[in-house]
Amino acid sequence: MFKTWLLYFLTLLATFIFFLFYKMWFSWFCLVILTVLPFAALIMCIISAKTFDFTTVVPLSVHNNERSSIKINITGLASQFSFCRLKVTVRDMMSGSSNVPSVLSYARGISEIPIDTDHCGSYVYKINSIRVYDMFGFFFSTHRCNKEFDVVVRPVPVIPKNRIDLSALRAECVRSASSLSSDLYDVREYRIGDSLKSVHWKASAKKDTLLVREPFEQVYSHSRFRIDLTDDREYLDKQLSEMMYTSAYCIDRELSHRIKIRSRSQKEVSFDIENRQDLEDTVTSILHMRVAGRT
């Protein structure tokens, strides 16, 4: 804005000198136009500020290295006779860092705030204020808005270098079953309260004492995947991408599993995964955690 006024006064001075040496209608015309210009700019700024409004189109979720942006649509006369400058704060929820990019809107009130998708994470974009300038840049009016948008940059599933061994992931064990029709069972002595349906008559006859079946069922214990949150974002992106693929691989084969995360506080946080929705919710939660600092 200072440069605009400086350029204006220099131009006005040059035009006045030109008028002194060339007193014809053209010099008069140029001098009048330059004199009236700030007043016209002030009127345009006031009208634009009175009719100013804007809408946003925000992608709530994008993928790592995917090109995306937040679109700002300026409406009213401000989109025709002025330009706008947006003051935006971008906060990385995983690292805690912030930056303040400046965004200009020229093309008929449409501007874009580019989304940083270089690394996975959760980013809060906050539009602090919007300055509406006249088309020449002499005057402006400031509109406070304080709008926040949470954009999640998700990992893209990547096949791990080490081949997934499904047999190693499935850890078999047995536990007591509620159904008496199980093919797996043990035999023990009768206790008061046992159902007569559970009596093993053949074994009881051989041992000459009352024996009952104790049914068991075969189950698979939780397979576990562990991720350490680190400030090495490249390595963390790789871990998350491989975890996404491995977890989806297990879900497709109906293998429940558990993802363990060591957060910045060094406390392990566990997430049980049974289906795709569990995986999506888990990834969202992980991307809102703070990464550990260097030690």
Residue frames as qw, qx, qy, qz and C-alpha x, y, z in Angstrom:
[[0.000, 0.886, 0.464, 0.000, 0.00, 0.00, 0.00],
 [0.316, -0.772, 0.122, 0.538, 2.88, 2.37, 0.78],
 [0.394, -0.111, 0.615, 0.674, 4.39, 1.62, -2.62],
 [0.217, 0.647, 0.669, 0.294, 1.05, 2.41, -4.27],
 [0.106, -0.951, -0.226, 0.184, 0.84, 5.83, -2.66],
 [0.410, -0.579, 0.354, 0.610, 4.51, 6.56, -3.37],
 [0.370, 0.169, 0.690, 0.599, 4.04, 5.68, -7.02],
 [0.105, 0.813, 0.561, 0.114, 0.88, 7.79, -7.13],
 [0.200, -0.907, -0.039, 0.368, 2.56, 10.93, -5.73],
 [0.410, -0.358, 0.524, 0.656, 5.53, 10.54, -8.06],
 [0.292, 0.422, 0.716, 0.473, 3.18, 10.19, -11.02],
 [0.022, -0.906, -0.419, 0.066, 1.14, 13.18, -9.84],
 [0.317, -0.749, 0.180, 0.553, 4.30, 15.27, -9.49],
 [0.380, -0.082, 0.648, 0.654, 5.49, 14.28, -12.95],
 [0.190, 0.647, 0.675, 0.298, 2.07, 15.10, -14.42],
 [0.135, -0.922, -0.225, 0.286, 2.05, 18.51, -12.72],
 [0.341, -0.542, 0.401, 0.656, 5.50, 19.32, -14.13],
 [0.323, 0.240, 0.744, 0.533, 4.28, 18.17, -17.53],
 [0.070, 0.833, 0.548, 0.020, 1.28, 20.51, -17.14],
 [0.237, -0.814, 0.021, 0.530, 3.54, 23.49, -16.38],
 [0.223, -0.410, 0.572, 0.675, 5.44, 23.04, -19.63],
 [0.063, -0.142, -0.800, -0.580, 2.58, 21.82, -21.81],
 [0.276, 0.294, 0.513, -0.758, -0.61, 23.71, -20.96],
 [0.401, 0.037, -0.605, -0.687, -2.92, 21.93, -23.35],
 [0.775, -0.220, -0.043, -0.591, -6.11, 19.92, -22.88],
 [0.839, 0.069, -0.537, 0.053, -4.24, 16.61, -22.63],
 [0.334, 0.217, -0.620, 0.676, -2.15, 17.76, -19.65],
 [0.444, -0.244, 0.235, -0.829, -5.30, 19.13, -17.98],
 [0.860, -0.074, -0.311, -0.398, -7.06, 15.81, -18.56],
 [0.706, 0.112, -0.626, 0.312, -4.21, 13.77, -17.05],
 [0.080, 0.248, -0.523, 0.811, -3.97, 16.06, -14.03],
 [0.618, -0.209, 0.074, -0.754, -7.73, 15.90, -13.34],
 [0.872, -0.021, -0.454, -0.183, -7.80, 12.10, -13.69],
 [0.565, 0.136, -0.640, 0.503, -4.92, 11.66, -11.25],
 [0.149, -0.262, 0.393, -0.869, -6.49, 14.09, -8.77],
 [0.736, -0.148, -0.029, -0.660, -9.85, 12.32, -8.81],
 [0.657, 0.174, -0.732, -0.052, -8.37, 8.80, -8.77],
 [0.154, 0.084, -0.819, 0.547, -7.99, 8.41, -4.94],
 [0.469, 0.056, 0.327, -0.818, -11.58, 9.58, -4.35],
 [0.772, 0.171, -0.379, -0.480, -12.89, 7.07, -6.88],
 [0.505, 0.185, -0.821, 0.193, -10.76, 4.37, -5.25],
 [0.130, -0.072, 0.672, -0.726, -12.18, 5.24, -1.82],
 [0.676, 0.103, 0.054, -0.728, -15.76, 4.94, -3.12],
 [0.744, 0.210, -0.595, -0.220, -14.97, 1.56, -4.70],
 [0.280, 0.187, -0.834, 0.438, -13.40, 0.34, -1.47],
 [0.366, -0.017, 0.501, -0.784, -16.44, 1.36, 0.61],
 [0.770, 0.168, -0.153, -0.596, -18.92, -0.25, -1.80],
 [0.642, 0.250, -0.725, -0.012, -16.84, -3.44, -2.03],
 [0.076, 0.160, -0.795, 0.580, -16.59, -3.67, 1.76],
 [0.537, 0.036, 0.322, -0.779, -20.36, -3.25, 2.18],
 [0.851, 0.232, -0.156, -0.445, -21.20, -6.00, -0.32],
 [0.243, 0.496, -0.832, 0.055, -18.35, -8.34, 0.60],
 [0.858, -0.216, 0.332, -0.326, -19.02, -12.00, 1.36],
 [0.298, 0.505, -0.795, -0.158, -17.20, -15.28, 0.78],
 [0.949, -0.120, 0.103, -0.271, -17.69, -19.04, 0.79],
 [0.119, -0.595, 0.792, 0.070, -15.20, -21.88, 1.14],
 [0.942, 0.142, -0.214, -0.217, -14.86, -25.34, -0.37],
 [0.235, -0.659, 0.693, -0.174, -12.69, -27.50, 1.87],
 [0.797, 0.114, -0.584, -0.103, -11.57, -31.10, 1.19],
 [0.653, -0.649, 0.256, -0.295, -11.66, -32.61, 4.67],
 [0.784, -0.309, 0.517, 0.154, -9.46, -35.53, 3.66],
 [0.582, 0.718, -0.346, -0.162, -6.74, -35.85, 1.00],
 [0.974, -0.080, 0.033, 0.209, -3.94, -38.32, 0.35],
 [0.526, -0.610, 0.306, 0.507, -0.21, -37.96, 0.72],
 [0.278, -0.255, 0.544, 0.749, 1.38, -36.12, -2.26],
 [0.248, 0.622, 0.703, 0.239, -2.05, -35.46, -3.78],
 [0.129, 0.136, 0.089, 0.978, -2.47, -31.97, -5.23],
 [0.210, -0.699, -0.679, -0.069, -5.31, -30.20, -3.45],
 [0.140, 0.178, -0.151, 0.962, -6.36, -26.79, -2.17],
 [0.026, 0.605, 0.648, -0.463, -8.99, -24.86, -0.22],
 [0.187, 0.448, 0.463, 0.741, -11.05, -22.73, -2.58],
 [0.045, -0.511, -0.410, 0.754, -12.22, -19.28, -1.49],
 [0.184, 0.553, 0.601, 0.546, -15.05, -17.72, -3.50],
 [0.069, -0.312, -0.247, 0.915, -15.41, -13.95, -3.00],
 [0.130, 0.631, 0.711, 0.282, -18.89, -12.65, -3.82],
 [0.065, -0.881, -0.277, 0.377, -20.42, -9.20, -4.17],
 [0.393, 0.914, -0.070, 0.068, -18.89, -6.17, -5.89],
 [0.440, -0.732, 0.499, 0.145, -15.63, -7.02, -4.14],
 [0.755, 0.014, 0.598, 0.269, -15.08, -9.74, -6.73],
 [0.552, 0.697, 0.353, 0.290, -15.35, -7.26, -9.63],
 [0.170, 0.910, -0.042, 0.376, -13.86, -3.93, -8.52],
 [0.357, -0.789, 0.456, -0.206, -11.28, -4.96, -5.96],
 [0.703, 0.218, -0.666, 0.122, -8.84, -7.63, -4.87],
 [0.731, -0.631, 0.052, -0.257, -8.49, -9.36, -1.52],
 [0.342, 0.487, -0.736, 0.322, -5.61, -10.48, 0.65],
 [0.848, -0.415, -0.238, -0.226, -6.22, -13.40, 3.01],
 [0.047, -0.610, 0.697, -0.374, -4.21, -13.88, 6.18],
 [0.920, -0.106, -0.299, -0.229, -4.08, -17.60, 6.88],
 [0.289, -0.598, 0.711, -0.229, -2.45, -19.59, 9.69],
 [0.856, 0.131, -0.468, -0.177, -1.55, -23.22, 9.00],
 [0.428, -0.579, 0.613, -0.324, -0.86, -25.40, 12.05],
 [0.619, 0.202, -0.754, -0.083, 0.61, -28.88, 11.81],
 [0.748, -0.520, 0.067, -0.406, -1.03, -30.85, 14.63],
 [0.962, -0.051, -0.184, 0.196, 1.64, -33.58, 14.62],
 [0.624, 0.206, -0.227, 0.719, 4.69, -31.33, 14.89],
 [0.288, -0.762, -0.389, 0.430, 3.02, -28.30, 16.49],
 [0.321, -0.177, 0.240, 0.899, 4.63, -25.93, 13.96],
 [0.301, 0.801, 0.454, -0.246, 2.77, -23.04, 12.30],
 [0.333, -0.043, 0.344, 0.877, 3.25, -20.79, 9.31],
 [0.241, 0.710, 0.376, -0.544, 1.33, -17.79, 7.99],
 [0.384, 0.183, 0.589, 0.687, 1.06, -17.72, 4.18],
 [0.229, 0.509, 0.129, -0.820, -0.46, -14.70, 2.43],
 [0.377, 0.341, 0.806, 0.302, -3.02, -15.42, -0.28],
 [0.162, 0.331, -0.114, -0.923, -4.20, -12.93, -2.90],
 [0.451, 0.488, 0.746, -0.049, -7.50, -13.14, -4.78],
 [0.039, 0.392, -0.312, -0.865, -7.58, -11.61, -8.25],
 [0.103, -0.036, -0.822, -0.559, -9.35, -13.91, -10.71],
 [0.485, -0.361, -0.404, -0.687, -12.97, -12.81, -10.33],
 [0.580, -0.508, 0.288, -0.568, -12.97, -13.44, -6.59],
 [0.990, -0.074, -0.114, -0.048, -11.65, -17.00, -6.76],
 [0.080, 0.730, -0.646, 0.209, -8.51, -17.89, -4.86],
 [0.926, -0.084, -0.368, -0.014, -6.92, -21.09, -3.62],
 [0.385, -0.733, 0.528, -0.189, -5.00, -21.92, -0.47],
 [0.665, 0.328, -0.668, -0.058, -2.67, -24.79, -1.40],
 [0.847, -0.470, 0.141, -0.204, -2.74, -27.73, 1.01],
 [0.046, 0.650, -0.757, 0.045, 0.62, -29.08, 2.10],
 [0.965, -0.029, 0.035, -0.257, 0.44, -32.80, 1.32],
 [0.390, 0.620, -0.669, 0.124, 4.17, -33.55, 1.47],
 [0.139, 0.148, -0.904, 0.375, 3.67, -35.48, 4.70],
 [0.454, -0.493, -0.713, -0.204, 0.80, -37.28, 6.39],
 [0.197, -0.144, -0.537, 0.807, -0.83, -35.50, 9.29],
 [0.033, -0.798, -0.602, 0.018, -3.61, -33.25, 10.42],
 [0.295, 0.091, 0.051, 0.950, -3.43, -29.60, 9.43],
 [0.001, -0.767, -0.551, 0.328, -5.60, -26.81, 10.79],
 [0.273, 0.324, 0.296, 0.856, -6.13, -23.96, 8.32],
 [0.123, -0.720, -0.512, 0.453, -7.40, -20.81, 9.99],
 [0.254, 0.600, 0.288, 0.702, -8.49, -17.77, 7.98],
 [0.323, -0.386, -0.440, 0.743, -7.75, -14.94, 10.41],
 [0.162, 0.715, 0.190, -0.654, -8.79, -11.95, 8.33],
 [0.535, 0.461, 0.529, 0.470, -9.50, -10.77, 4.80],
 [0.092, -0.552, 0.019, 0.829, -8.46, -7.37, 3.52],
 [0.488, 0.666, 0.540, 0.165, -10.61, -5.95, 0.73],
 [0.285, -0.382, 0.202, 0.855, -8.69, -3.41, -1.41],
 [0.511, 0.729, 0.086, -0.448, -9.93, -1.12, -4.13],
 [0.886, 0.405, 0.161, 0.157, -8.77, -2.09, -7.60],
 [0.397, 0.802, -0.271, 0.353, -5.85, 0.37, -7.44],
 [0.754, -0.132, -0.473, 0.436, -4.69, -0.62, -3.95],
 [0.041, 0.566, -0.190, 0.801, -5.07, 2.81, -2.30],
 [0.492, -0.362, 0.383, -0.693, -7.47, 1.80, 0.49],
 [0.461, -0.041, -0.884, -0.067, -8.60, -1.37, 2.21],
 [0.631, -0.436, 0.187, -0.614, -11.07, -2.61, 4.80],
 [0.145, 0.268, -0.934, 0.185, -10.35, -5.54, 7.12],
 [0.794, -0.235, -0.182, -0.531, -12.88, -8.29, 7.81],
 [0.202, -0.379, 0.851, -0.302, -12.24, -10.59, 10.78],
 [0.778, 0.010, -0.398, -0.487, -13.55, -14.11, 10.25],
 [0.304, -0.426, 0.791, -0.316, -11.53, -16.66, 12.32],
 [0.920, 0.139, -0.054, -0.364, -12.71, -19.68, 10.34],
 [0.287, -0.506, 0.813, 0.032, -10.91, -22.97, 10.99],
 [0.885, 0.262, -0.213, -0.320, -10.75, -26.10, 8.85],
 [0.577, -0.449, 0.682, 0.023, -9.19, -29.42, 9.84],
 [0.739, 0.513, -0.346, -0.266, -7.68, -31.13, 6.80],
 [0.766, -0.360, 0.531, 0.029, -6.36, -34.69, 7.22],
 [0.460, 0.619, -0.582, -0.255, -3.61, -35.86, 4.86],
 [0.913, -0.174, 0.315, -0.190, -3.92, -39.65, 4.81],
 [0.284, -0.473, 0.768, 0.326, -1.23, -42.18, 3.89],
 [0.736, 0.372, -0.351, -0.444, -1.40, -44.10, 0.64],
 [0.902, -0.238, 0.354, -0.059, -1.20, -47.89, 1.22],
 [0.368, 0.690, -0.615, -0.108, 2.16, -49.31, 0.13],
 [0.968, -0.044, -0.246, -0.015, 3.16, -52.98, -0.01],
 [0.518, -0.756, 0.393, 0.071, 5.86, -53.68, 2.61],
 [0.322, 0.630, -0.693, -0.139, 9.23, -54.89, 1.40],
 [0.124, -0.171, 0.958, -0.194, 8.93, -57.98, 3.59],
 [0.463, -0.176, -0.687, -0.532, 6.23, -60.32, 2.34],
 [0.563, -0.323, 0.329, -0.686, 3.30, -60.73, 4.72],
 [0.295, 0.048, -0.954, 0.022, 3.17, -64.22, 6.26],
 [0.596, -0.388, -0.171, -0.682, -0.46, -64.80, 7.20],
 [0.825, -0.232, -0.512, 0.058, 0.35, -67.97, 9.14],
 [0.461, 0.044, -0.458, 0.758, 2.71, -66.00, 11.34],
 [0.217, -0.315, 0.061, -0.922, 0.06, -63.38, 11.98],
 [0.754, -0.341, -0.277, -0.488, -2.50, -65.92, 13.13],
 [0.052, 0.331, -0.823, 0.459, -1.67, -67.01, 16.63],
 [0.659, -0.299, -0.576, -0.380, -3.94, -69.92, 17.58],
 [0.049, -0.183, 0.761, -0.620, -5.14, -70.57, 21.11],
 [0.407, -0.416, -0.772, -0.257, -8.14, -72.16, 22.83],
 [0.193, -0.196, 0.427, -0.862, -10.57, -70.93, 25.44],
 [0.228, 0.272, 0.869, -0.346, -13.62, -72.23, 27.26],
 [0.187, -0.185, -0.577, -0.773, -16.68, -72.39, 25.05],
 [0.461, 0.012, 0.405, -0.790, -20.26, -71.75, 26.04],
 [0.799, 0.194, -0.257, -0.509, -21.62, -74.28, 23.55],
 [0.706, -0.302, 0.631, -0.113, -21.59, -77.99, 24.49],
 [0.870, 0.444, 0.208, -0.053, -21.49, -79.01, 20.82],
 [0.131, 0.846, -0.498, -0.137, -17.84, -78.06, 20.36],
 [0.919, 0.240, -0.308, 0.051, -15.56, -80.73, 18.89],
 [0.404, 0.415, -0.573, 0.580, -12.77, -79.65, 21.24],
 [0.649, -0.642, -0.019, -0.407, -13.22, -80.61, 24.86],
 [0.181, 0.385, -0.812, 0.398, -11.47, -81.89, 27.94],
 [0.710, -0.392, -0.550, -0.199, -12.80, -84.39, 30.48],
 [0.028, 0.367, -0.599, 0.711, -12.95, -83.69, 34.20],
 [0.147, -0.288, -0.896, 0.305, -14.81, -84.91, 37.26],
 [0.198, -0.690, -0.551, -0.426, -18.38, -83.86, 37.80],
 [0.133, -0.004, -0.428, 0.894, -18.99, -80.79, 39.97],
 [0.086, 0.616, 0.702, -0.347, -22.19, -79.71, 41.63],
 [0.217, 0.726, 0.069, -0.649, -24.05, -77.47, 39.21],
 [0.037, -0.283, 0.745, 0.602, -22.77, -79.11, 36.01],
 [0.706, 0.230, -0.083, -0.665, -25.45, -79.88, 33.45],
 [0.768, -0.044, 0.635, -0.067, -26.36, -83.53, 32.94],
 [0.733, 0.674, 0.050, -0.082, -26.08, -82.88, 29.20],
 [0.226, 0.818, -0.526, 0.062, -22.34, -82.44, 29.63],
 [0.719, -0.386, 0.570, -0.095, -21.84, -85.85, 31.26],
 [0.428, 0.492, -0.709, -0.269, -19.50, -88.10, 29.27],
 [0.884, -0.203, 0.196, -0.372, -21.24, -91.41, 29.92],
 [0.908, 0.296, -0.275, 0.106, -18.77, -93.61, 28.09],
 [0.354, 0.518, -0.541, 0.560, -15.75, -92.21, 29.94],
 [0.501, -0.467, 0.377, -0.624, -17.68, -92.30, 33.22],
 [0.972, -0.069, -0.024, -0.225, -18.41, -96.00, 32.76],
 [0.775, 0.366, -0.398, 0.329, -14.73, -96.77, 32.14],
 [0.193, 0.452, -0.511, 0.705, -13.48, -94.77, 35.13],
 [0.465, -0.465, -0.745, 0.116, -16.37, -95.79, 37.37],
 [0.174, -0.510, -0.345, 0.768, -16.91, -92.15, 38.32],
 [0.336, 0.834, 0.435, -0.048, -19.03, -89.36, 36.91],
 [0.413, -0.233, 0.287, 0.833, -17.10, -87.34, 34.31],
 [0.352, 0.831, 0.334, -0.271, -18.22, -84.35, 32.23],
 [0.602, 0.426, 0.258, 0.625, -17.07, -82.71, 29.02],
 [0.173, -0.772, -0.082, 0.606, -15.51, -79.22, 29.32],
 [0.639, 0.639, 0.334, 0.268, -15.85, -77.69, 25.83],
 [0.330, -0.546, 0.201, 0.743, -13.23, -75.42, 24.25],
 [0.582, 0.776, 0.245, 0.001, -13.17, -73.35, 21.10],
 [0.667, 0.013, 0.207, 0.716, -10.30, -72.42, 18.83],
 [0.087, 0.972, 0.166, -0.140, -9.64, -68.69, 18.58],
 [0.643, 0.408, -0.021, 0.648, -7.00, -66.45, 17.12],
 [0.398, -0.667, -0.234, 0.586, -5.31, -63.98, 19.36],
 [0.240, 0.956, 0.049, -0.161, -4.76, -60.39, 18.26],
 [0.729, 0.228, 0.083, 0.640, -1.86, -59.82, 15.91],
 [0.251, -0.871, -0.126, 0.404, -0.06, -56.62, 16.81],
 [0.568, 0.542, 0.106, 0.611, 1.55, -53.91, 14.72],
 [0.442, -0.720, -0.191, 0.500, 3.61, -51.25, 16.41],
 [0.417, 0.698, 0.126, 0.568, 4.47, -47.74, 15.21],
 [0.465, -0.488, -0.234, 0.700, 6.73, -45.26, 16.96],
 [0.215, 0.944, 0.233, 0.093, 5.76, -41.66, 16.31],
 [0.629, -0.268, 0.119, 0.719, 8.94, -39.88, 15.26],
 [0.138, 0.834, 0.028, -0.533, 9.75, -36.43, 13.94],
 [0.159, -0.262, 0.741, 0.597, 11.36, -38.07, 10.90],
 [0.607, 0.383, 0.238, -0.655, 8.27, -37.49, 8.78],
 [0.522, 0.425, -0.625, -0.395, 9.56, -39.41, 5.76],
 [0.168, 0.128, -0.964, 0.160, 10.06, -42.52, 7.88],
 [0.343, 0.223, 0.648, -0.642, 6.73, -42.00, 9.63],
 [0.611, 0.406, -0.159, -0.661, 4.95, -41.70, 6.27],
 [0.443, 0.301, -0.823, -0.191, 6.52, -44.99, 5.21],
 [0.046, 0.012, 0.910, -0.412, 5.42, -46.71, 8.43],
 [0.473, 0.327, 0.403, -0.712, 1.85, -45.46, 8.09],
 [0.588, 0.410, -0.411, -0.563, 1.62, -46.45, 4.41],
 [0.362, 0.192, -0.912, -0.023, 2.85, -49.98, 5.09],
 [0.175, 0.115, 0.791, -0.575, 0.59, -50.23, 8.13],
 [0.571, 0.332, 0.072, -0.748, -2.42, -49.21, 6.01],
 [0.599, 0.313, -0.636, -0.373, -1.70, -51.95, 3.47],
 [0.230, 0.119, -0.936, 0.238, -0.99, -54.63, 6.09],
 [0.305, 0.163, 0.623, -0.701, -4.06, -53.78, 8.12],
 [0.646, 0.339, -0.114, -0.674, -6.32, -53.79, 5.05],
 [0.468, 0.289, -0.819, -0.164, -4.76, -57.12, 4.04],
 [0.030, -0.018, -0.905, 0.424, -5.71, -58.61, 7.41],
 [0.463, 0.259, 0.347, -0.774, -9.22, -57.14, 7.30],
 [0.621, 0.323, -0.442, -0.560, -9.87, -58.71, 3.90],
 [0.534, 0.113, -0.838, 0.012, -8.98, -62.09, 5.44],
 [0.666, -0.595, -0.245, -0.376, -11.15, -61.51, 8.52],
 [0.711, -0.087, -0.453, 0.531, -8.16, -61.37, 10.81],
 [0.300, -0.936, -0.116, -0.141, -8.67, -59.01, 13.72],
 [0.690, 0.149, -0.249, 0.663, -5.54, -57.27, 14.93],
 [0.360, -0.872, -0.208, 0.259, -4.26, -54.48, 17.12],
 [0.488, 0.631, -0.075, 0.599, -2.22, -51.40, 16.24],
 [0.586, -0.661, -0.227, 0.411, 0.01, -50.05, 19.00],
 [0.329, 0.791, -0.004, 0.515, 1.30, -46.48, 18.88],
 [0.585, -0.400, -0.286, 0.645, 4.04, -45.06, 21.06],
 [0.106, 0.932, 0.246, 0.246, 3.17, -41.39, 21.39],
 [0.260, 0.708, -0.300, 0.585, 5.29, -38.41, 22.43],
 [0.529, -0.634, 0.326, -0.460, 4.54, -39.09, 26.10],
 [0.166, 0.370, -0.912, 0.061, 6.04, -42.58, 25.61],
 [0.564, 0.072, 0.665, -0.485, 2.70, -44.15, 26.50],
 [0.034, 0.029, 0.885, 0.463, 1.46, -46.87, 24.22],
 [0.556, 0.263, 0.210, -0.760, -1.98, -46.38, 22.74],
 [0.242, 0.028, 0.945, 0.219, -3.74, -49.44, 21.32],
 [0.562, 0.281, -0.080, -0.774, -6.43, -49.63, 18.66],
 [0.520, 0.087, 0.849, -0.018, -8.38, -52.82, 17.95],
 [0.329, 0.359, -0.447, -0.751, -9.12, -53.28, 14.26],
 [0.551, 0.203, 0.790, -0.177, -12.04, -55.39, 13.11],
 [0.527, 0.655, 0.522, 0.143, -13.16, -53.67, 9.90],
 [0.453, 0.457, 0.199, 0.739, -12.39, -50.85, 7.47],
 [0.215, -0.868, -0.165, -0.417, -14.15, -48.22, 9.55],
 [0.737, -0.634, 0.007, 0.235, -12.00, -49.11, 12.55],
 [0.706, 0.039, 0.188, 0.682, -8.93, -48.65, 10.37],
 [0.189, 0.682, 0.231, 0.668, -10.08, -45.25, 9.07],
 [0.457, -0.858, -0.108, -0.210, -10.89, -44.03, 12.59],
 [0.808, -0.426, 0.062, 0.403, -7.54, -45.29, 13.86],
 [0.575, 0.290, 0.190, 0.741, -5.58, -43.52, 11.12],
 [0.066, -0.816, -0.190, -0.541, -7.46, -40.29, 11.86],
 [0.648, -0.760, -0.037, 0.017, -6.61, -40.58, 15.56],
 [0.797, -0.165, 0.121, 0.568, -2.94, -41.29, 14.83],
 [0.420, 0.488, 0.216, 0.734, -2.65, -38.29, 12.52],
 [0.251, -0.861, -0.108, -0.429, -3.86, -36.00, 15.34],
 [0.798, -0.522, -0.084, 0.289, -1.13, -37.19, 17.75],
 [0.001, 0.936, -0.348, -0.059, 2.03, -35.22, 18.46],
 [0.862, 0.321, -0.327, 0.219, 5.23, -36.77, 17.17],
 [0.748, -0.559, -0.036, 0.357, 8.18, -37.40, 19.48],
 [0.124, 0.953, -0.272, -0.053, 11.04, -34.91, 19.47],
 [0.713, 0.450, -0.477, 0.250, 14.64, -35.78, 18.78],
 [0.737, -0.668, 0.107, 0.002, 16.64, -37.24, 21.66]]
